[in-house]
Amino acid sequence: MPQKNLAVELLRKLLTEEIKVRSRRNLVQSRLFSEMLQKAILKYQNRAIETAAVIEELVGLARDMREAAKRGEELNLTDDEVAFYDALEVNDSAVKVLGDENLRIIARELVDTVRRNVTIDWTAREAVRARLAHHRKAHLAQARLSTRQTGEGYTNSAGASGVALQGLGNVKIQ
């Protein structure tokens, strides 16, 4: 690619997006890869390394990220279990005291416990929706009343203007 700086920017954006995706699943990995990306880009911006060198580092980072994704298979853990495993593994003394196999068992048990105990309170979600719908209706009703009385325009909650024209009745704003 003749414009190597564009290649660097493209790689940076791709890696940033992949890190965002990982952050939803595995915060430890996400932070690690984010730090690695920031260091490489900072060296490049400070002209400590050339464009070709930063491209090599970013490609290496992408390889590391791909290998990290495969790590769960090697450990015989699901993605969720790997996330807990990584969180436990960050503590070096835990690794020394408990050992690798015990960390895997703990990670599996944590995921199982969380899954069994997670409940979604759908009533709270529906209550929020109902309050928002009521608020919108009340706001529009007040705006219509104000428009009828003054004949002037109004602004709805989305910021759109409405104008009441004489003889046309209610003006709807979506």
Secondary structure in CASP SS format (residue, H / E / C, confidence):
PFRMAT SS
TARGET T0000
AUTHOR 0000-0000-0000
METHOD secondary structure of the structure
MODEL  1
M C 1.00
P C 1.00
Q C 1.00
K H 1.00
N H 1.00
L H 1.00
A H 1.00
V H 1.00
E H 1.00
L H 1.00
L H 1.00
R H 1.00
K H 1.00
L H 1.00
L H 1.00
T H 1.00
E H 1.00
E H 1.00
I H 1.00
K H 1.00
V H 1.00
R H 1.00
S H 1.00
R H 1.00
R H 1.00
N C 1.00
L H 1.00
V H 1.00
Q H 1.00
S H 1.00
R H 1.00
L H 1.00
F H 1.00
S H 1.00
E H 1.00
M H 1.00
L H 1.00
Q H 1.00
K H 1.00
A H 1.00
I H 1.00
L H 1.00
K H 1.00
Y H 1.00
Q H 1.00
N C 1.00
R C 1.00
A C 1.00
I C 1.00
E C 1.00
T H 1.00
A H 1.00
A H 1.00
V H 1.00
I H 1.00
E H 1.00
E H 1.00
L H 1.00
V H 1.00
G H 1.00
L H 1.00
A H 1.00
R H 1.00
D H 1.00
M H 1.00
R H 1.00
E H 1.00
A H 1.00
A H 1.00
K H 1.00
R H 1.00
G H 1.00
E H 1.00
E H 1.00
L H 1.00
N C 1.00
L C 1.00
T C 1.00
D H 1.00
D H 1.00
E H 1.00
V H 1.00
A H 1.00
F H 1.00
Y H 1.00
D H 1.00
A H 1.00
L H 1.00
E H 1.00
V C 1.00
N C 1.00
D H 1.00
S H 1.00
A H 1.00
V H 1.00
K H 1.00
V H 1.00
L H 1.00
G H 1.00
D H 1.00
E H 1.00
N H 1.00
L H 1.00
R H 1.00
I H 1.00
I H 1.00
A H 1.00
R H 1.00
E H 1.00
L H 1.00
V H 1.00
D H 1.00
T H 1.00
V H 1.00
R H 1.00
R H 1.00
N H 1.00
V C 1.00
T C 1.00
I C 1.00
D C 1.00
W H 1.00
T H 1.00
A H 1.00
R H 1.00
E H 1.00
A H 1.00
V H 1.00
R H 1.00
A H 1.00
R H 1.00
L H 1.00
A H 1.00
H H 1.00
H H 1.00
R H 1.00
K H 1.00
A H 1.00
H H 1.00
L H 1.00
A H 1.00
Q H 1.00
A H 1.00
R H 1.00
L H 1.00
S H 1.00
T H 1.00
R H 1.00
Q H 1.00
T H 1.00
G C 1.00
E C 1.00
G C 1.00
Y E 1.00
T E 1.00
N C 1.00
S C 1.00
A C 1.00
G C 1.00
A C 1.00
S E 1.00
G E 1.00
V C 1.00
A C 1.00
L C 1.00
Q C 1.00
G C 1.00
L C 1.00
G C 1.00
N C 1.00
V C 1.00
K C 1.00
I C 1.00
Q C 1.00
END
